[in-house]
Amino acid sequence: MTAETTAADTRLVHTVGVGAIEWLYEHRDGFRLEPDADPETGFLERFKPVGELAVICTVLFREGVAGSRQADLARKLLDHAWREVLDGGRMLVRGQRVEPISPIPFEVYVPFRELGYSQPELERAVRLNHRLASWAGLEVLPVRRLCLSTFERRFGLPPSLPEDEAFSRTWLARTPEPWTVDTRIGYDITHTVFHLTDWGENPGGLPLPIADHLALWLPVWLDDWLDLERWDLLGELLVVDACLPRPTLDAAAWEGLAAAQQPDGAVPALGAMPDGDPEDVFDIVYHSTLVAAFASVLAMSRALGQLTAEAPA
């Protein structure tokens, strides 16, 4: 922690996470598919929120710092998503049949599988498709290829591209000029860190030069996106902070995020909370609210770890 950076109050950090999980549970019907959608216009796109929910709940259970109510609501959310939204995984099988080489059903399934859910038919399809040259040849952004390589490893498949090679192709691996970062690059940075650290489980997965680069410039980026009130990306950058060897738990950024959070727990993605149809509002803010829960759990875990390390023997 630098002398210039004040650490956030852990009670505030915890409260953000509690409110976010409660809002997500109360609005769980927003996690929905559109089975009749034209495959060309986004049937598989509706899987993305479900997969993100599973990833964040995996982190919540893994870190073990959430309260009993948070953990209970997270488990109920997962059960709802698996049984009611994914129909016990059968919708993932359907999605894989609709687009055989799409990695989306696979990416959604991996965190559910790690939490004990199972869909054998999808697993057979994944193993079969993984053998296709088209799977490895799918043209995606470098950070997306890194994601696929890490998920293949976690599933037990040999990565289509070695993770170190996949990482070497990303923006962050080149440590370019920090003032060139825009919103899209910001998300590329955060997700590169998520994949290198297995969503915060292994901070040592960050190469030291990259960790040093982030430690130097992350405070500047936090200030920028706090000023812009881009709460979604600010939340992701707070996760990155918690993945560093020496997290700052930046008080100004956390106070800004907490102030943006609504009384019911929702976190707007940008600026003020949007109005309109409840389903449309959910689609706009579910991700920023999930990210707030993610950042809260990881920051709390790191803060408690620091206290333990500093305690006298």
Residue frames relative to the residue before (quaternion, step in Angstrom):
aa qw qx qy qz dx dy dz
M 1.0000 0.0000 0.0000 0.0000 0.00 0.00 0.00
T 0.3575 -0.7453 0.5205 0.2138 3.56 -0.77 0.97
A 0.6228 -0.5555 0.3934 0.3857 3.54 -1.24 0.47
E 0.6718 0.5231 -0.2979 0.4315 3.58 1.11 -0.66
T 0.7113 0.4522 -0.2456 0.4787 3.59 1.21 -0.42
T 0.2210 -0.7646 0.5943 0.1156 3.57 -0.82 1.03
A 0.4158 -0.7179 0.5004 0.2477 3.57 -0.89 0.92
A 0.5400 -0.6377 0.4539 0.3094 3.54 -1.10 0.73
D 0.5559 -0.5641 0.4974 0.3542 3.52 -1.30 0.49
T 0.4326 -0.7259 0.4646 0.2648 3.62 -0.64 1.06
R 0.5890 0.5607 -0.3844 0.4369 3.61 1.10 -0.51
L 0.6389 0.5098 -0.3215 0.4782 3.57 1.03 -0.76
V 0.6436 0.5213 -0.3195 0.4603 3.59 0.92 -0.90
H 0.6640 0.5043 -0.2993 0.4639 3.58 0.91 -0.93
T 0.6554 0.5312 -0.3139 0.4356 3.58 0.92 -0.90
V 0.6031 0.5491 -0.3530 0.4584 3.59 1.05 -0.72
G 0.6890 0.4913 -0.2824 0.4519 3.58 0.87 -0.93
V 0.6327 0.5303 -0.3313 0.4568 3.57 0.99 -0.83
G 0.6814 0.4937 -0.2938 0.4535 3.57 0.84 -0.97
A 0.6451 0.5353 -0.3239 0.4385 3.58 0.98 -0.83
I 0.6728 0.4864 -0.3019 0.4687 3.59 0.88 -0.91
E 0.6464 0.5213 -0.3289 0.4497 3.59 0.96 -0.80
W 0.6480 0.5014 -0.3285 0.4698 3.60 0.98 -0.79
L 0.6516 0.5218 -0.3210 0.4474 3.58 0.90 -0.88
Y 0.6613 0.4921 -0.3191 0.4676 3.57 0.96 -0.78
E 0.6670 0.5028 -0.3092 0.4546 3.59 0.89 -0.90
H 0.7569 0.3255 -0.1774 0.5383 3.60 1.15 -0.60
R 0.2148 0.8339 -0.4871 0.1457 3.59 1.17 0.56
D 0.5878 0.5752 -0.3818 0.4217 3.58 1.14 -0.46
G 0.5315 0.6222 -0.4077 0.4051 3.58 1.25 -0.22
F 0.6017 0.4925 -0.3560 0.5184 3.58 1.23 -0.39
R 0.2431 0.7773 -0.5173 0.2631 3.52 -0.03 1.33
L 0.3260 -0.7086 0.5838 0.2253 3.52 -1.27 0.42
E 0.2793 -0.7104 0.6097 0.2133 3.53 -1.35 0.13
P 0.1862 -0.8529 0.4765 0.1039 3.58 0.38 1.26
D 0.7107 0.4520 -0.2623 0.4709 3.59 1.11 -0.59
A 0.4219 0.7151 -0.4678 0.3030 3.59 1.24 0.08
D 0.5449 -0.5883 0.4866 0.3468 3.53 -1.17 0.63
P 0.5051 -0.6705 0.4426 0.3154 3.63 -0.74 0.98
E 0.6539 0.5266 -0.3150 0.4425 3.57 1.10 -0.65
T 0.7598 0.3706 -0.2037 0.4938 3.58 1.17 -0.39
G 0.8165 -0.3948 0.1473 0.3947 3.55 1.07 0.53
F 0.1973 0.7735 -0.5780 0.1696 3.64 0.94 0.66
L 0.7220 0.4441 -0.2564 0.4645 3.58 0.84 -0.94
E 0.5470 0.6280 -0.4074 0.3747 3.61 1.12 -0.42
R 0.6389 0.5376 -0.3337 0.4375 3.60 1.08 -0.61
F 0.5537 0.5971 -0.4013 0.4194 3.60 1.25 -0.16
K 0.5507 0.6751 -0.3873 0.3017 3.57 1.10 -0.68
P 0.6707 0.4864 -0.3365 0.4476 3.67 0.77 -0.83
V 0.6341 0.5365 -0.3325 0.4467 3.58 1.04 -0.76
G 0.6592 0.5040 -0.3043 0.4678 3.57 0.97 -0.85
E 0.6507 0.5092 -0.3181 0.4649 3.58 0.98 -0.80
L 0.6098 0.5426 -0.3445 0.4638 3.57 1.04 -0.74
A 0.6689 0.5070 -0.3050 0.4500 3.59 0.88 -0.92
V 0.6387 0.5259 -0.3291 0.4552 3.58 0.97 -0.83
I 0.6959 0.4747 -0.2875 0.4557 3.60 0.81 -0.98
C 0.6452 0.5013 -0.3302 0.4727 3.60 0.99 -0.72
T 0.5831 0.5613 -0.3686 0.4573 3.59 1.10 -0.62
V 0.6567 0.4978 -0.3044 0.4779 3.58 0.95 -0.88
L 0.6444 0.5386 -0.3261 0.4339 3.59 0.91 -0.89
F 0.6903 0.4562 -0.2859 0.4834 3.59 0.88 -0.89
R 0.6515 0.5481 -0.3154 0.4190 3.57 0.97 -0.86
E 0.7195 0.4677 -0.2660 0.4391 3.57 0.83 -0.96
G 0.2661 -0.8323 0.4599 0.1578 3.58 1.17 -0.50
V 0.5497 0.6188 -0.4038 0.3895 3.59 1.14 0.49
A 0.5095 0.6436 -0.4283 0.3778 3.59 1.24 -0.10
G 0.5383 -0.6046 0.4761 0.3434 3.55 -1.19 0.51
S 0.6847 -0.4983 0.3323 0.4153 3.57 -1.25 0.34
R 0.6395 0.5134 -0.3413 0.4593 3.61 1.01 -0.72
Q 0.6315 0.5252 -0.3379 0.4597 3.60 0.94 -0.81
A 0.6796 0.4958 -0.2915 0.4554 3.55 0.85 -0.98
D 0.6481 0.5164 -0.3174 0.4611 3.57 1.00 -0.81
L 0.6727 0.4825 -0.3034 0.4719 3.59 0.91 -0.87
A 0.6250 0.5357 -0.3423 0.4531 3.60 1.03 -0.73
R 0.6570 0.4938 -0.3189 0.4720 3.60 0.94 -0.82
K 0.6487 0.5030 -0.3248 0.4697 3.59 0.98 -0.77
L 0.6174 0.5403 -0.3398 0.4598 3.58 1.05 -0.72
L 0.6665 0.5012 -0.2999 0.4632 3.55 0.92 -0.92
D 0.6539 0.5071 -0.3193 0.4618 3.58 0.90 -0.89
H 0.6364 0.5206 -0.3274 0.4656 3.57 0.99 -0.82
A 0.6714 0.5028 -0.3037 0.4518 3.57 0.87 -0.95
W 0.6954 0.4790 -0.2854 0.4534 3.59 0.88 -0.90
R 0.7599 0.4030 -0.2161 0.4620 3.57 0.79 -1.00
E 0.7848 0.3694 -0.1802 0.4638 3.54 0.77 -1.07
V 0.7345 0.3975 -0.2372 0.4963 3.59 0.95 -0.82
L 0.7875 0.3104 -0.1569 0.5089 3.58 0.80 -1.01
D 0.3492 -0.7656 0.4799 0.2481 3.59 1.28 0.00
G 0.7127 -0.4598 0.2511 0.4665 3.54 0.82 1.06
G 0.6984 -0.4597 0.2585 0.4838 3.57 1.19 0.52
R 0.4977 0.6798 -0.4271 0.3282 3.58 1.21 -0.22
M 0.6198 0.5299 -0.3563 0.4562 3.58 1.10 -0.55
L 0.5960 0.5415 -0.3653 0.4671 3.59 1.13 -0.51
V 0.6197 0.5256 -0.3347 0.4771 3.57 1.05 -0.76
R 0.6481 0.5107 -0.3173 0.4674 3.57 0.94 -0.88
G 0.6533 0.5162 -0.3172 0.4539 3.58 0.95 -0.86
Q 0.6537 0.5085 -0.3184 0.4611 3.58 1.00 -0.76
R 0.6393 0.5098 -0.3263 0.4744 3.57 1.10 -0.63
V 0.6291 0.5409 -0.3358 0.4460 3.57 1.05 -0.77
E 0.7922 0.0489 0.0037 0.6083 3.58 0.95 -0.93
P 0.2641 -0.8462 0.4366 0.1531 3.59 0.27 1.28
I 0.7793 0.3153 -0.2128 0.4980 3.62 0.93 -0.65
S 0.3998 0.6884 -0.5062 0.3317 3.58 1.18 0.30
P 0.3535 -0.7464 0.5191 0.2202 3.62 -0.87 0.84
I 0.4524 0.7359 -0.4370 0.2507 3.61 1.22 -0.25
P 0.6727 0.4686 -0.3405 0.4605 3.68 0.73 -0.83
F 0.6240 0.5419 -0.3249 0.4598 3.58 1.05 -0.77
E 0.6820 0.4910 -0.2903 0.4577 3.59 0.85 -0.96
V 0.6474 0.5025 -0.3193 0.4758 3.58 1.02 -0.74
Y 0.6837 0.5280 -0.2877 0.4134 3.56 0.95 -0.90
V 0.6038 0.6228 -0.3723 0.3302 3.60 0.88 -0.90
P 0.7115 0.4259 -0.3077 0.4666 3.69 0.68 -0.85
F 0.6044 0.5313 -0.3672 0.4664 3.61 1.06 -0.61
R 0.6368 0.5331 -0.3190 0.4566 3.57 0.96 -0.87
E 0.6658 0.5072 -0.2996 0.4579 3.57 0.96 -0.87
L 0.7004 0.4364 -0.2583 0.5023 3.58 1.21 -0.45
G 0.6911 -0.5334 0.2591 0.4132 3.58 1.27 0.34
Y 0.5398 0.5929 -0.4223 0.4229 3.60 1.23 0.05
S 0.1084 -0.8267 0.5519 0.0127 3.58 -1.03 0.71
Q 0.0318 0.7562 -0.6529 0.0278 3.54 -1.13 0.80
P 0.2621 -0.8270 0.4756 0.1455 3.63 0.14 1.29
E 0.6374 0.5372 -0.3496 0.4278 3.61 0.96 -0.76
L 0.6466 0.4971 -0.3215 0.4810 3.57 1.00 -0.76
E 0.6300 0.5402 -0.3442 0.4391 3.59 0.95 -0.79
R 0.6398 0.5112 -0.3289 0.4701 3.59 1.00 -0.77
A 0.6538 0.5103 -0.3151 0.4613 3.58 0.98 -0.84
V 0.6367 0.5293 -0.3297 0.4536 3.58 0.97 -0.83
R 0.6812 0.4874 -0.2983 0.4577 3.59 0.85 -0.95
L 0.6418 0.5100 -0.3243 0.4720 3.57 1.05 -0.72
N 0.6978 0.4763 -0.2823 0.4545 3.59 0.80 -0.98
H 0.5973 0.5851 -0.3583 0.4153 3.56 1.09 -0.66
R 0.6460 0.5254 -0.3153 0.4552 3.59 1.18 -0.52
L 0.5734 0.6115 -0.3781 0.3929 3.59 1.23 -0.29
A 0.5228 -0.6226 0.4789 0.3311 3.57 -1.04 0.74
S 0.6098 0.5798 -0.3470 0.4143 3.57 1.10 -0.67
W 0.5988 0.5639 -0.3667 0.4348 3.61 1.07 -0.64
A 0.7171 0.4310 -0.2491 0.4878 3.57 0.81 -1.01
G 0.7083 0.4765 -0.2599 0.4513 3.57 1.12 -0.63
L 0.3894 0.7343 -0.4790 0.2824 3.57 1.28 -0.04
E 0.3180 -0.7722 0.5221 0.1734 3.59 -0.70 1.07
V 0.1355 0.7782 -0.5906 0.1653 3.53 -0.52 1.27
L 0.6546 -0.4852 0.3902 0.4287 3.56 -1.29 0.23
P 0.6375 -0.5566 0.3568 0.3956 3.62 -1.04 0.61
V 0.6673 0.4899 -0.3275 0.4555 3.61 0.88 -0.80
R 0.6167 0.5262 -0.3392 0.4773 3.59 1.14 -0.58
R 0.6340 0.5107 -0.3354 0.4741 3.58 1.00 -0.72
L 0.6114 0.5325 -0.3442 0.4734 3.59 1.05 -0.72
C 0.6203 0.5441 -0.3286 0.4595 3.56 1.00 -0.83
L 0.6846 0.4854 -0.2971 0.4554 3.58 0.80 -0.97
S 0.6376 0.5289 -0.3340 0.4497 3.59 0.97 -0.79
T 0.6801 0.4736 -0.3015 0.4714 3.61 0.93 -0.84
F 0.6600 0.4953 -0.3195 0.4657 3.60 0.98 -0.75
E 0.5993 0.5403 -0.3622 0.4666 3.60 1.05 -0.64
R 0.6439 0.5137 -0.3213 0.4672 3.58 0.93 -0.87
R 0.6824 0.4972 -0.2932 0.4485 3.56 0.85 -0.97
F 0.6621 0.4960 -0.2971 0.4768 3.58 1.13 -0.64
G 0.5304 -0.6326 0.4078 0.3903 3.58 1.20 -0.52
L 0.5426 0.5878 -0.4033 0.4444 3.56 1.27 0.44
P 0.5153 -0.6017 0.4831 0.3728 3.60 -1.10 0.49
P 0.4980 -0.6715 0.4477 0.3173 3.62 -0.78 0.95
S 0.5241 -0.6371 0.4698 0.3143 3.55 -1.00 0.84
L 0.7541 0.0801 -0.0503 0.6499 3.55 1.21 -0.63
P 0.5112 -0.6495 0.4480 0.3408 3.63 -0.72 0.95
E 0.5823 -0.6390 0.3786 0.3306 3.55 -0.94 0.90
D 0.6550 0.5071 -0.3372 0.4474 3.59 0.94 -0.75
E 0.6474 0.4939 -0.3224 0.4826 3.57 1.07 -0.68
A 0.6268 0.5268 -0.3372 0.4646 3.58 1.01 -0.79
F 0.6522 0.5106 -0.3140 0.4640 3.58 0.96 -0.85
S 0.6437 0.5584 -0.3309 0.4055 3.59 0.93 -0.86
R 0.6711 0.5011 -0.2955 0.4595 3.60 1.18 -0.44
T 0.5629 0.6269 -0.3850 0.3768 3.61 1.23 -0.19
W 0.6623 -0.4888 0.3949 0.4079 3.54 -1.34 0.31
L 0.6917 0.5121 -0.2963 0.4142 3.57 0.78 -1.03
A 0.6069 0.5818 -0.3609 0.4036 3.59 1.01 -0.72
R 0.6904 0.4727 -0.2688 0.4770 3.57 1.14 -0.62
T 0.2197 -0.8057 0.5069 0.2138 3.60 1.32 -0.25
P 0.0503 0.8339 -0.5467 0.0565 3.62 0.67 1.06
E 0.7530 -0.3686 0.2856 0.4644 3.51 -1.37 -0.01
P 0.4382 -0.7487 0.4271 0.2551 3.64 -0.54 1.12
W 0.6462 0.5376 -0.3379 0.4233 3.60 1.10 -0.53
T 0.5806 0.5822 -0.3789 0.4247 3.60 1.27 -0.04
V 0.4658 0.6984 -0.4423 0.3156 3.59 1.24 -0.10
D 0.0360 -0.7516 0.6583 0.0236 3.54 -0.93 0.98
T 0.7686 -0.3739 0.2258 0.4675 3.58 -1.27 -0.02
R 0.6682 0.4978 -0.3198 0.4510 3.60 0.83 -0.91
I 0.6607 0.4881 -0.3085 0.4796 3.57 0.91 -0.89
G 0.5897 0.5811 -0.3628 0.4278 3.58 1.07 -0.70
Y 0.6770 0.4679 -0.2882 0.4896 3.57 0.94 -0.86
D 0.6015 0.5456 -0.3572 0.4615 3.60 1.08 -0.65
I 0.6387 0.5257 -0.3191 0.4625 3.57 1.00 -0.86
T 0.6994 0.4835 -0.2984 0.4336 3.56 0.71 -1.04
H 0.7061 0.4585 -0.2868 0.4572 3.58 0.85 -0.86
T 0.5623 0.5570 -0.3986 0.4633 3.59 1.12 -0.46
V 0.6630 0.4900 -0.3007 0.4795 3.58 0.94 -0.87
F 0.6255 0.5416 -0.3502 0.4390 3.61 0.93 -0.83
H 0.7157 0.4574 -0.2689 0.4542 3.57 0.84 -0.97
L 0.6412 0.5266 -0.3317 0.4489 3.60 1.00 -0.77
T 0.7624 0.3568 -0.1862 0.5067 3.58 1.05 -0.73
D 0.4007 -0.7073 0.4749 0.3372 3.60 1.27 0.09
W 0.6863 -0.5142 0.2648 0.4410 3.52 0.78 1.20
G 0.7739 -0.3946 0.1719 0.4646 3.53 0.88 1.05
E 0.5050 0.6689 -0.4274 0.3388 3.60 1.20 -0.13
N 0.8048 0.1777 -0.0526 0.5638 3.56 1.04 -0.81
P 0.1695 -0.8130 0.5496 0.0909 3.63 0.20 1.22
G 0.5995 0.5817 -0.3532 0.4213 3.59 1.16 -0.52
G 0.5376 0.6291 -0.4020 0.3918 3.57 1.25 -0.16
L 0.5707 0.5569 -0.3835 0.4660 3.57 1.29 -0.20
P 0.4140 -0.6797 0.5342 0.2851 3.63 -0.70 0.95
L 0.6093 -0.6086 0.3644 0.3544 3.58 -0.95 0.86
P 0.6586 0.4971 -0.3469 0.4459 3.66 0.83 -0.78
I 0.6419 0.5090 -0.3243 0.4729 3.59 1.08 -0.69
A 0.6333 0.5239 -0.3268 0.4666 3.58 0.99 -0.83
D 0.6578 0.5027 -0.3100 0.4674 3.59 0.97 -0.85
H 0.6341 0.5306 -0.3232 0.4603 3.59 1.01 -0.85
L 0.6786 0.4809 -0.2886 0.4743 3.57 0.93 -0.88
A 0.6351 0.5354 -0.3386 0.4420 3.58 0.95 -0.80
L 0.6622 0.5109 -0.2977 0.4603 3.57 1.10 -0.73
W 0.8241 0.3095 -0.1212 0.4586 3.57 0.79 -1.04
L 0.5099 0.6677 -0.4263 0.3354 3.59 1.15 -0.39
P 0.6320 0.5294 -0.3684 0.4296 3.68 0.86 -0.70
V 0.6318 0.5240 -0.3297 0.4665 3.58 1.08 -0.72
W 0.6762 0.4851 -0.2961 0.4688 3.58 0.91 -0.90
L 0.6085 0.5392 -0.3535 0.4626 3.59 1.02 -0.68
D 0.6508 0.5098 -0.3143 0.4667 3.57 0.92 -0.87
D 0.6485 0.5366 -0.3198 0.4350 3.58 0.92 -0.91
W 0.7604 0.3858 -0.2309 0.4686 3.58 0.69 -1.03
L 0.5408 0.5573 -0.4093 0.4789 3.57 1.23 -0.21
D 0.6591 0.5030 -0.3056 0.4682 3.60 0.93 -0.88
L 0.7025 0.4600 -0.2566 0.4786 3.58 1.05 -0.81
E 0.3306 -0.7668 0.4769 0.2742 3.59 1.32 -0.23
R 0.3470 0.6939 -0.5368 0.3316 3.54 0.97 0.90
W 0.1653 -0.8636 0.4700 0.0766 3.53 0.41 1.32
D 0.6119 0.5656 -0.3581 0.4213 3.58 1.03 -0.69
L 0.7168 0.4145 -0.2525 0.5006 3.58 0.79 -0.98
L 0.5882 0.5574 -0.3763 0.4492 3.61 1.05 -0.64
G 0.6461 0.5220 -0.3179 0.4572 3.58 0.95 -0.85
E 0.6597 0.4981 -0.3120 0.4683 3.58 0.95 -0.85
L 0.6490 0.5039 -0.3231 0.4696 3.60 1.01 -0.73
L 0.6120 0.5235 -0.3517 0.4772 3.60 1.13 -0.54
V 0.5894 0.5297 -0.3630 0.4902 3.58 1.16 -0.53
V 0.6289 0.5301 -0.3337 0.4606 3.59 0.94 -0.88
D 0.6222 0.5418 -0.3386 0.4523 3.58 0.95 -0.85
A 0.6905 0.4791 -0.2773 0.4657 3.59 0.94 -0.89
C 0.6412 0.5148 -0.3238 0.4679 3.59 1.24 -0.28
L 0.5588 0.6200 -0.3891 0.3897 3.60 1.23 -0.21
P 0.6436 -0.5318 0.3758 0.4022 3.60 -1.18 0.46
R 0.7874 0.1224 -0.0596 0.6012 3.59 1.08 -0.73
P 0.1608 -0.8202 0.5427 0.0831 3.61 0.19 1.25
T 0.3728 -0.7250 0.5333 0.2259 3.57 -1.12 0.69
L 0.1675 -0.7965 0.5523 0.1804 3.60 1.15 -0.66
D 0.0738 -0.8846 0.4601 0.0191 3.51 1.05 1.03
A 0.3981 -0.7607 0.4649 0.2162 3.58 -0.47 1.24
A 0.6610 0.5167 -0.3282 0.4341 3.61 0.85 -0.89
A 0.6661 0.4955 -0.3057 0.4661 3.58 0.93 -0.87
W 0.6747 0.4833 -0.3023 0.4688 3.60 0.91 -0.85
E 0.6471 0.5070 -0.3296 0.4642 3.59 0.96 -0.74
G 0.6348 0.5226 -0.3271 0.4658 3.57 1.07 -0.72
L 0.6589 0.4971 -0.3084 0.4728 3.58 0.95 -0.87
A 0.6549 0.5123 -0.3140 0.4584 3.58 0.95 -0.85
A 0.6546 0.5121 -0.3143 0.4588 3.59 1.01 -0.76
A 0.6562 0.5065 -0.3085 0.4666 3.57 1.13 -0.65
Q 0.5785 0.6024 -0.3780 0.3994 3.58 1.13 -0.58
Q 0.4334 -0.7152 0.4967 0.2323 3.55 -0.97 0.92
P 0.6679 -0.5085 0.3489 0.4166 3.62 -1.17 0.39
D 0.6961 0.4548 -0.2880 0.4750 3.61 1.09 -0.59
G 0.6527 -0.5535 0.3040 0.4186 3.61 1.28 0.03
A 0.5361 0.6264 -0.4122 0.3878 3.59 1.21 -0.28
V 0.1910 -0.7563 0.6162 0.1088 3.55 -1.16 0.70
P 0.3750 -0.7288 0.5159 0.2491 3.63 -0.58 1.03
A 0.5225 -0.6397 0.4631 0.3215 3.54 -1.17 0.55
L 0.7976 0.0008 0.0696 0.5992 3.56 1.00 -0.89
G 0.8485 0.0559 -0.0506 0.5237 3.56 -0.78 1.00
A 0.8045 -0.2471 0.2104 0.4974 3.54 -1.00 -0.92
M 0.6482 -0.5109 0.4005 0.3980 3.54 -1.32 0.31
P 0.4034 -0.7289 0.4928 0.2512 3.63 -0.80 0.92
D 0.3308 -0.6988 0.5939 0.2226 3.54 -1.32 0.37
G 0.4735 0.6956 -0.4776 0.2524 3.54 -1.28 0.14
D 0.7933 -0.2616 0.2332 0.4978 3.52 -1.32 -0.40
P 0.5478 -0.6565 0.4011 0.3287 3.64 -0.82 0.94
E 0.6473 0.5080 -0.3330 0.4605 3.60 0.98 -0.73
D 0.6493 0.5060 -0.3166 0.4713 3.57 1.01 -0.79
V 0.6428 0.5126 -0.3244 0.4678 3.58 0.99 -0.84
F 0.6193 0.5390 -0.3442 0.4555 3.59 0.96 -0.81
D 0.6746 0.5082 -0.3025 0.4418 3.58 0.84 -0.97
I 0.6613 0.5078 -0.3067 0.4590 3.60 1.11 -0.64
V 0.8301 0.2910 -0.1066 0.4635 3.58 0.84 -0.98
Y 0.4595 0.6942 -0.4752 0.2850 3.63 1.13 -0.19
H 0.6730 0.5171 -0.3172 0.4232 3.60 0.91 -0.88
S 0.6673 0.4867 -0.3108 0.4703 3.59 0.87 -0.88
T 0.6431 0.5060 -0.3269 0.4728 3.60 1.09 -0.63
L 0.6192 0.5224 -0.3272 0.4865 3.58 1.05 -0.75
V 0.6568 0.5151 -0.3086 0.4561 3.56 0.93 -0.92
A 0.6223 0.5358 -0.3433 0.4558 3.59 1.02 -0.75
A 0.6447 0.5056 -0.3172 0.4776 3.59 1.01 -0.80
F 0.6320 0.5388 -0.3083 0.4639 3.58 1.02 -0.88
A 0.6901 0.4769 -0.2811 0.4661 3.57 0.79 -1.02
S 0.6415 0.5394 -0.3262 0.4371 3.58 0.97 -0.84
V 0.6831 0.4887 -0.2949 0.4556 3.59 0.80 -0.99
L 0.7007 0.4659 -0.2879 0.4572 3.58 0.83 -0.94
A 0.6518 0.5069 -0.3192 0.4651 3.60 0.99 -0.80
M 0.6341 0.5180 -0.3328 0.4678 3.60 1.01 -0.77
S 0.6465 0.5241 -0.3195 0.4530 3.57 0.94 -0.85
R 0.6766 0.4797 -0.2946 0.4746 3.59 0.94 -0.88
A 0.6400 0.5271 -0.3308 0.4507 3.60 0.97 -0.81
L 0.6696 0.4808 -0.3008 0.4795 3.57 0.93 -0.85
G 0.6229 0.5393 -0.3341 0.4577 3.55 1.10 -0.69
Q 0.6358 0.5186 -0.3209 0.4732 3.58 1.04 -0.77
L 0.6504 0.5188 -0.3206 0.4527 3.59 0.96 -0.83
T 0.6452 0.5205 -0.3103 0.4652 3.53 1.03 -0.86
A 0.6729 0.5066 -0.2963 0.4502 3.57 0.95 -0.91
E 0.7149 0.4576 -0.2483 0.4669 3.57 1.08 -0.76
A 0.5251 0.6517 -0.4110 0.3616 3.59 1.24 -0.32
P 0.5174 -0.6422 0.4565 0.3339 3.60 -1.01 0.75
A 0.5327 -0.6413 0.4467 0.3247 3.56 -1.04 0.76
